């Protein structure tokens, strides 16, 4: 994966340099700029998915199912962390409930609740006094909208 991101960054550097120096004809420049934006988005998604200390869902058909899948993954991860690192389950659950309510509020406000999505929750192991707990830091929501309709006639 590192080799792929390196190659994509090199392509992006070439595109940026070519646009800046005016190497592309005006007709092609628009398409090359679009390609550059697409490569940037792809790199961002790759970086998001490969981060450490994350809990991720697969692509779910709606926010409800994404939250449900994230909840299951969170509690499975929490059980492992309770055994391996001695985190406090009750405090971690409180943090989870606070984070998920903010997530649901955000999804509803953005109007993407019925959109297919993948959620990547980044967390850290925090300490307060003598207790360790899981503290969600941020959730990155990758949502997928309809890009078009194609018809196949038989």
Backbone as a ProteinNet text record, in pm:
[ID]
protein_1_A
[PRIMARY]
XXXXXXXXXXXXXXXXXXXXXXXXXXXXXXXXXXXXXXXXXXXXXXXXXXXXXXXXXXXXXXXXXXXXXXXXXXXXXXXXXXXXXXXXXXXXXXXXXXXXXXXXXXXXXXXXXXXXXXXXXXXXXXXXXXXXXXXXXXXXXXXXXXXXXXXXXX
[TERTIARY]
82	0	86.8	202.1	292.2	341.1	369.7	417	307.3	184.6	72.7	56.1	60.1	44.4	161.7	280	396.7	376.1	330.1	306.4	196.7	89	-19.9	28.2	111.8	166.8	256.3	333.9	417.5	331.1	224.3	131.5	71.5	32.6	-27	72.5	197.5	301	318.8	318.8	331.7	212.5	94.8	-26	-20	12.1	19.5	124.6	241.7	348.3	305.9	242.9	197.5	93.4	2.3	-100.8	-37	52.8	119.3	201.9	269.9	356.7	281.6	152.9	73.2	108.1	147.8	187.1	67.8	-49.4	-166.1	-247.1	-296.9	-384.9	-510.4	-568.7	-684.7	-798.5	-818.8	-926.6	-901.6	-777.1	-744.2	-724.7	-693.8	-662.9	-776.7	-899.6	-1015.8	-1020.6	-995.5	-998.2	-881.1	-765.6	-648.1	-669.8	-731.5	-762.9	-858.6	-958.3	-1053.8	-982.3	-887.7	-809.2	-728.5	-670	-594	-681.2	-802.7	-895.4	-930.6	-951.5	-986.1	-871.1	-748.4	-632.5	-619.2	-641.6	-636	-739.3	-861.3	-967	-930.2	-873.7	-833.7	-724.7	-626.6	-520.4	-576.6	-672.5	-734.8	-806.4	-878.3	-950.4	-851.7	-743.8	-642.9	-582.4	-547.6	-489.6	-587.5	-714.3	-816.6	-831.8	-838.9	-865	-746	-625	-506.4	-458.9	-529.1	-487.2	-492.9	-404.9	-407.1	-510.3	-547	-647.3	-777.4	-824.5	-953	-1044.8	-1172.7	-1276	-1354.5	-1370.4	-1430.5	-1547.2	-1642.8	-1752.9	-1723.7	-1794.6	-1793.9	-1888.4	-1908	-2004	-2142.8	-2222.2	-2356.5	-2460.2	-2580	-2681.1	-2740.5	-2725.7	-2779.4	-2701.4	-2729.3	-2659.5	-2698.7	-2823.7	-2868	-2786.8	-2772.3	-2697.6	-2548	-2496.6	-2355.3	-2330.5	-2419.6	-2407.4	-2419.1	-2512.7	-2530.6	-2402.5	-2345.7	-2222.8	-2105.1	-2099.2	-1992.7	-2006.3	-2129.3	-2154.3	-2105.3	-2138.7	-2093.9	-1941.8	-1878.8	-1732.9	-1669.9	-1731.8	-1679.3	-1679	-1791.3	-1799.1	-1708.3	-1690.2	-1595.8	-1453.4	-1419.7	-1287.5	-1270.2	-1376.1	-1371	-1346.2	-1412.6	-1391.4	-1245.6	-1186.3	-1045.4	-956.6	-985.5	-904.1	-919.4	-1037.1	-1057.5	-964	-955.8	-870.2	-721.9	-685	-543	-480.8	-555	-495.1	-561.3	-662.7	-726.8	-805.3	-868.2	-947.7	-1078.2	-1131.3	-1256.2	-1374.1	-1451.3	-1561.7	-1671.2	-1707	-1816	-1782.2	-1662.6	-1623	-1612.1	-1561.1	-1550.9	-1688.8	-1784.3	-1921.3	-1984.7	-1959.5	-2009.5	-1954	-1824.8	-1760.9	-1821.2	-1845.3	-1905.1	-2043.7	-2126	-2262.5	-2263	-2172.9	-2161.9	-2120.5	-2022	-1972.3	-2078.3	-2148.4	-2245.5	-2365.1	-2403.2	-2513.8	-2472	-2346.8	-2296.9	-2290.7	-2250.2	-2242.5	-2380.4	-2479.4	-2615.2	-2668.9	-2644.5	-2687.6	-2623.5	-2494.6	-2423.1	-2480	-2500.3	-2552.6	-2690.2	-2775.2	-2908.6	-2902	-2814.8	-2801	-2751.3	-2661.4	-2605.9	-2703.6	-2807.4	-2907	-2858.3	-2771.7	-2716.6	-2756.2	-2864.9	-2902.7	-2945.3	-2994.9	-3039.2	-2937.6	-2817.5	-2712.4	-2621.2	-2580.9	-2483.3	-2356.5	-2299.6	-2180.9	-2093	-1970.4	-1870.5	-1824.9	-1810.6	-1765.8	-1633	-1538.3	-1408.1	-1395.1	-1399.6	-1390.1	-1246	-1185.1	-1049.6	-1061.5	-983.1	-990.1	-850.7	-845.7	-720.5	-751.5	-648.5	-662.2	-620.8	-717.8	-691.7	-682.7	-619.1	-608.4	-658.4	-736.6	-784.8	-771.5	-681.7	-652	-583.1	-640.4	-581.6	-661.3	-757.4	-841.2	-803.5	-796	-778.3	-914.9	-938.8	-1064.5	-1046.9	-1139	-1137.8	-1207.7	-1134.9	-1191.6	-1200.1	-1321	-1334.2	-1286	-1203.6	-1150	-1224.1	-1249.9	-1325	-1380.6	-1482.6	-1540.8	-1535.7	-1482.6	-1482.2	-1589.4	-1680.7	-1795.2	-1777.3	-1759.4	-1748.2	-1886.7	-1951.5	-2085.6	-2085.3	-2176.4	-2177.6	-2311.9	-2307.7	-2430.2	-2439.7	-2556.7	-2580.8	-2504.2	-2421.8	-2343	-2406.9	-2506.7	-2571.6	-2648.5	-2724.7	-2803.6	-2766.9	-2738.9	-2709.9	-2818.1	-2860	-2965.6	-2907.6	-2944.5	-2908.4	-3037.4	-3047.5	-3168.5	-3144.7	-3249.7	-3240.6	-3334.5
-119.2	0	126.2	118.2	233	268.5	166.3	189.5	257.6	213.6	273.9	421.2	452.8	593.1	676.9	619.4	691.6	725.7	630.2	651.9	755.7	746.4	844.8	985.7	998.1	1130.2	1185.2	1096.8	1140.6	1189.7	1116.4	1158.3	1293.9	1311	1436.5	1551.7	1527.6	1630.5	1669.6	1570	1597.6	1677.8	1641.5	1714	1858.7	1877.7	2013.7	2098	2038.9	2111.4	2144.6	2049.5	2072.1	2181.7	2186.7	2291.1	2426.3	2429	2554.7	2610.2	2521.3	2564.2	2578.4	2543.3	2556.3	2454	2334.5	2229.4	2163.8	2175.6	2108.7	2206.2	2159.9	2247.3	2280.8	2394.7	2442	2340.2	2273.2	2174	2057	2015.1	1900.6	1940.8	2066.1	2112	2082	2102.9	2078.4	1931.8	1841.1	1698.1	1659.2	1720.3	1691.2	1743.1	1860.9	1912.3	1818.8	1768.3	1673.1	1545.6	1498.4	1381.2	1407.5	1525.6	1562.5	1560.6	1616	1614.2	1470.7	1387.4	1247.6	1174.4	1201.7	1138.1	1185.8	1314.8	1367	1297.8	1283	1215.4	1070.1	1002.5	863.5	850.9	939	936.9	961.4	1052.3	1081	957.6	887.6	767.4	658.3	640.8	539.7	569.9	697.1	735	711.2	741.7	722.6	575	490.7	348.8	277	326.8	258.5	309.1	402.4	456.8	350.1	367.5	279.1	331	247.9	280.9	329.3	250.8	282	161.3	191.4	89.2	126.5	31.2	62.1	-29.7	26.7	-54.9	-86.5	-184.3	-203.2	-99.3	-102.1	-11.2	-63.2	22.6	-14.5	58.9	2.7	65.2	195	221.4	345.3	378.8	496.4	535.6	445.7	403.5	317.8	188	126	0.4	25.7	139.6	172.3	192	264.6	286.4	153.3	69.9	-61.9	-144.5	-148	-224.4	-164.9	-32.7	31.6	-0.7	-2.6	-36	-177.1	-270.1	-408.7	-417.1	-347.7	-349.8	-281	-171.8	-100.6	-191.2	-257.1	-342.1	-464.6	-517.4	-628.6	-581	-463.3	-405.9	-371.8	-318.4	-283.9	-408	-517.2	-641.4	-685.3	-673.5	-709.6	-615.4	-485.3	-388	-401.2	-443	-464.8	-575.7	-683.6	-795.8	-764.1	-702.8	-682.7	-562.5	-452.2	-329.4	-279.6	-350.1	-314.2	-183.7	-153.4	-30.5	-48.7	60.8	60.9	55.1	-50.4	-71	33.8	67.1	162.2	301.9	349.5	483.3	487.3	379.7	371.8	371.8	305.4	302.3	441.5	515.7	653.8	738.9	726.2	801.7	763.4	633.6	584.8	645	642.5	693.9	842	917.2	1059.7	1079.5	1003.3	1016.4	975.6	866.4	818.4	913.4	977.4	1073.3	1194.3	1239.5	1349.3	1306.2	1180.4	1128.4	1125.4	1076.6	1068.6	1209.1	1301.7	1440.3	1498.5	1473	1523	1463.2	1332.4	1263.9	1318.7	1337.5	1391.9	1535.4	1615.5	1755.5	1765.4	1676.5	1677.6	1618.1	1552.1	1494.3	1371	1294.1	1175.1	1046	1050.5	933.7	813.9	836.4	725.7	693.3	744.1	725.2	610	526	422.3	487.3	427.1	487.3	385.9	430.7	358.1	456.7	410.6	497.8	446.2	538.4	506.5	588	521.2	585.3	577	691.5	696.4	717.6	641.8	650.5	651.3	685.1	675.3	611.1	561.5	509	622.7	677.4	790.1	739.6	820.2	786.7	904.6	871.5	972.4	911.4	966.2	904.4	772.2	667.1	534.8	451	513.8	440.2	472.5	367.3	382.1	363.3	436.8	420	454.5	407.1	435	568.6	661.7	793.5	810.3	809.1	836.3	979.1	992.5	1123.4	1186.4	1106.3	1158.1	1042.4	1073.5	975.6	1034.9	959.4	1001.2	919.8	990.7	926.9	935.6	820.8	814.4	777.8	869.1	838.8	835.4	757.1	726.5	766.9	863.6	910	853.6	857.9	810.8	899	838.3	915.1	918.3	842.2	841	712.2	708.9	590.2	546.1	421	362.9	260.5	256.2	163.2	58.6	-64.1	-174.5	-226.3	-224.2	-275.3	-418.7	-499.4	-639.1	-670
0	0	0	68.8	71.9	-68	-147.2	-284.6	-367.7	-349.5	-422.6	-386	-257.4	-216.9	-266.8	-269.8	-321.9	-469.7	-547.5	-690.2	-711.4	-632.8	-646.1	-611.7	-509.3	-473.3	-584.8	-647.8	-759.4	-876	-905.2	-1011.4	-977.7	-855.1	-811.6	-823.4	-787.2	-801.9	-948.4	-1038	-1181.7	-1233.7	-1188.6	-1230.6	-1182.8	-1055.1	-999.9	-1072.4	-1097.6	-1167.9	-1310.5	-1377.5	-1514.9	-1524.3	-1428.8	-1427.4	-1400.5	-1302.6	-1266.3	-1382.2	-1455.9	-1566	-1698.2	-1700.5	-1822.4	-1929.2	-1889.3	-1983.5	-2053.7	-1995.2	-2051.4	-2136.2	-2250.8	-2330.5	-2249.6	-2275.7	-2199.5	-2199.5	-2311.4	-2321.4	-2225.4	-2211.3	-2126.7	-1981.2	-1954.1	-1818	-1721.1	-1763.8	-1676.5	-1633	-1727.3	-1696	-1606.4	-1629.2	-1547.4	-1404.6	-1392	-1257.7	-1185.5	-1256.8	-1197.6	-1153.6	-1236.2	-1200.5	-1073.3	-1063.1	-943	-818.4	-828.4	-713.8	-675.8	-776.2	-750.4	-681.4	-724.3	-660	-516.1	-491.1	-353.9	-265.4	-317.1	-240.6	-213	-312.1	-295.1	-188.7	-192.6	-90.8	48.2	58.3	187.1	241.8	156.9	199.8	240.4	164.7	198.7	335	359.4	487.9	602.4	579.5	682	717.5	617.7	639.3	702.6	680.5	731.7	867.5	928.7	1057.8	1166.6	1265.8	1382.1	1482.2	1577.9	1679.7	1616.4	1522.3	1460.3	1470.6	1468.5	1458.8	1334.2	1242	1113.9	1083.3	1013.9	963.6	817.6	766.5	622.3	562.4	434.5	373.4	407.8	471	516.3	432.4	418.4	332.5	387.3	517.2	574.2	700.7	756.4	879.1	995.6	997.8	1107.8	1112.5	997.7	995.9	1018.3	973	996.8	1146.9	1213.8	1358.7	1432.4	1390.3	1451.8	1438.3	1317.6	1294.7	1372.3	1380.6	1456.7	1605.1	1654.5	1794.6	1826.2	1739.7	1760	1759.8	1664.9	1656.1	1777.7	1824	1940.4	2062.9	2089.8	2208.6	2198.3	2077.6	2060.1	2089.4	2039.2	2063.6	2211.7	2272.5	2414.3	2499.4	2468.1	2544.1	2537.1	2418.7	2403.2	2484.1	2480.8	2552.7	2704.4	2750.5	2894	2941.3	2864.7	2902	2885.8	2771.4	2740.2	2811.1	2819.5	2872.2	2999.9	3045.1	3171	3167.1	3053.7	3047.1	3123.2	3172.2	3249	3151.9	3160.7	3067.7	3085.8	3209.7	3234.2	3182.1	3211.6	3165.4	3012.9	2954.4	2808.7	2744	2808.1	2757	2762.6	2869.4	2878.1	2764.9	2739.8	2632.1	2496.6	2478	2353.4	2331.8	2436.3	2424.1	2389.3	2448.2	2416.6	2270.5	2227.3	2089.7	1987.9	2014.6	1916.4	1906.1	2016.1	2006.8	1922.5	1935.7	1850.8	1704.6	1683.2	1547.2	1481.2	1553.6	1500.4	1472.2	1562.8	1542.9	1416.4	1397.3	1279.7	1151.5	1151.1	1032.1	995	1094.2	1067.3	1017.6	1077.8	1036.9	892.8	853.7	718	615.8	663.5	573	499	562	495.7	566.3	642	722.2	637.6	519.3	434.3	325.4	338.2	238.1	279	184.4	219	274.4	378.8	439.5	508.4	533.4	611.5	718	841.7	950.3	1003.4	1017.7	1075.3	1203.5	1317.6	1448.5	1497.6	1522.8	1577.8	1728	1804.8	1950.7	2011.3	2137.6	2212.8	2347.5	2411.4	2547	2640.1	2711.4	2801	2944.3	3028.3	3170.1	3252.1	3351.7	3445.7	3584.3	3661	3789.8	3766.1	3820.5	3800.5	3700.6	3632.1	3537.1	3393.6	3312.5	3168.2	3103.8	2996.1	2925	2778.2	2696.4	2552.7	2531.1	2467.4	2437.8	2285.6	2229.6	2086.1	2056.3	1952.5	1917.4	1800.9	1696.5	1582.2	1502.2	1426.2	1335.3	1195.4	1103.7	964.3	893.2	830.6	766.8	616.5	555	410.5	359.6	288.7	240.2	88.7	34.9	-107.5	-165.6	-254.1	-317.5	-458.9	-513.5	-648.6	-746.9	-828.5	-924	-1061.5	-1081.4	-1211.1	-1228.4	-1333.6	-1364.4	-1506.1	-1522.6	-1654	-1683.7	-1807.7	-1847.4	-1941.5	-1915.6	-2004.5	-2063.7	-2196.1	-2263.3	-2307.9	-2293.2	-2330.8	-2445
[MASK]
++++++++++++++++++++++++++++++++++++++++++++++++++++++++++++++++++++++++++++++++++++++++++++++++++++++++++++++++++++++++++++++++++++++++++++++++++++++++++

